[in-house]
Amino acid sequence: MGYQLFEQAATEILYKRPKQPRFAEIDKNFFDKIDEFFSSLQLYLHPFIACLTLEGDQLSQWRSYADDGRGFAIGFRASALEKMPVTILSVEYNPRTQLEEMIIALISIYIGNQKES
């Protein structure tokens, strides 16, 4: 899903948005380099993702993630999770917002790369 979002954002930046002078040099080669970098990481990095809720008894969680209520509920103290080497983020379910955030991330990588050059 993340890779598809990356492809969609790259396509949007390259072909669907009017080029701003500051980002006119962004081309396919830039996205190929990002793709190559993250593809190589897949050989030894395997991220683990878990979806949790702040509400202890949320019916939508039971229906979506627990085989329609036939699963188990495990509680965690937020303070214990914060001490772990993890990044806690909120989930964004809106596809358009996901795309916009990916576009912002890619342009930020581009800008950061320009400063290092």
C-alpha positions as CSV (number, residue, x, y, z in Angstrom):
1,M,0.0,0.0,0.0
2,G,2.8,2.4,0.9
3,Y,4.6,1.7,-2.4
4,Q,1.4,2.3,-4.4
5,L,1.1,5.6,-2.6
6,F,4.7,6.5,-3.4
7,E,4.0,5.8,-7.1
8,Q,0.8,7.8,-7.1
9,A,2.5,10.8,-5.5
10,A,5.5,10.6,-7.9
11,T,3.1,10.5,-10.8
12,E,1.2,13.5,-9.4
13,I,4.4,15.5,-8.9
14,L,5.8,14.6,-12.4
15,Y,2.7,14.9,-14.6
16,K,-0.4,16.2,-12.9
17,R,0.7,19.3,-11.1
18,P,1.9,22.5,-12.6
19,K,5.7,22.7,-12.1
20,Q,6.8,25.3,-9.6
21,P,10.1,26.9,-10.6
22,R,11.7,25.8,-7.4
23,F,10.9,22.1,-8.1
24,A,11.3,22.2,-11.9
25,E,14.3,19.9,-11.7
26,I,12.4,17.1,-10.1
27,D,12.4,14.3,-12.6
28,K,12.0,10.6,-12.9
29,N,15.6,10.0,-11.9
30,F,14.9,11.5,-8.5
31,F,12.1,9.1,-7.9
32,D,14.2,6.2,-9.3
33,K,16.9,7.0,-6.7
34,I,14.3,7.0,-3.9
35,D,12.9,3.7,-5.2
36,E,16.3,2.1,-5.4
37,F,17.2,3.2,-1.8
38,F,14.0,1.9,-0.3
39,S,14.1,-1.3,-2.4
40,S,17.5,-2.1,-1.0
41,L,16.3,-1.7,2.6
42,Q,13.6,-4.3,2.1
43,L,16.4,-7.0,2.1
44,Y,17.1,-6.5,5.8
45,L,14.4,-4.2,7.3
46,H,11.0,-5.5,7.9
47,P,8.8,-2.9,9.7
48,F,6.2,-4.1,12.1
49,I,2.9,-2.2,12.1
50,A,0.2,-2.5,14.7
51,C,-3.1,-0.6,14.9
52,L,-4.3,0.2,18.3
53,T,-7.2,2.3,19.7
54,L,-7.3,4.7,22.5
55,E,-10.7,3.4,23.4
56,G,-10.7,0.1,25.4
57,D,-13.9,-1.3,23.9
58,Q,-14.4,0.1,20.4
59,L,-16.9,-2.0,18.4
60,S,-15.4,-1.0,15.0
61,Q,-12.0,-2.4,16.1
62,W,-13.6,-5.7,17.1
63,R,-15.4,-6.0,13.8
64,S,-12.5,-5.0,11.6
65,Y,-9.5,-6.6,13.3
66,A,-10.8,-9.4,15.5
67,D,-12.7,-11.7,13.1
68,D,-16.0,-9.9,13.7
69,G,-15.6,-10.0,17.5
70,R,-14.2,-13.5,17.9
71,G,-10.7,-12.3,18.7
72,F,-8.9,-11.2,21.8
73,A,-8.4,-7.8,23.4
74,I,-5.0,-7.0,24.8
75,G,-4.4,-3.8,26.8
76,F,-1.2,-1.7,26.8
77,R,-0.3,1.2,29.0
78,A,0.5,4.1,26.8
79,S,3.4,5.0,29.1
80,A,4.9,1.6,28.5
81,L,4.6,2.0,24.7
82,E,6.3,5.4,24.9
83,K,9.4,3.9,26.5
84,M,9.8,1.4,23.7
85,P,11.9,2.1,20.6
86,V,8.8,2.7,18.5
87,T,7.2,5.6,16.6
88,I,3.6,6.1,17.6
89,L,1.5,7.8,14.9
90,S,-2.1,8.4,14.2
91,V,-3.6,6.6,11.2
92,E,-4.9,8.7,8.3
93,Y,-7.7,6.9,6.6
94,N,-8.5,9.6,4.0
95,P,-6.7,8.6,0.7
96,R,-6.5,12.1,-0.5
97,T,-4.8,13.3,2.7
98,Q,-2.5,10.3,2.5
99,L,-1.5,11.3,-1.0
100,E,-0.9,14.9,0.0
101,E,1.3,13.9,2.9
102,M,3.3,11.6,0.7
103,I,3.8,14.5,-1.8
104,I,4.9,16.8,1.0
105,A,7.4,14.1,2.2
106,L,8.8,13.5,-1.3
107,I,9.3,17.3,-1.9
108,S,10.9,17.6,1.5
109,I,13.4,14.8,0.6
110,Y,14.1,16.6,-2.6
111,I,14.7,20.0,-0.8
112,G,16.9,18.2,1.8
113,N,18.9,16.6,-0.9
114,Q,19.4,19.9,-2.7
115,K,20.8,21.5,0.5
116,E,23.3,18.6,0.9
117,S,24.5,19.0,-2.8
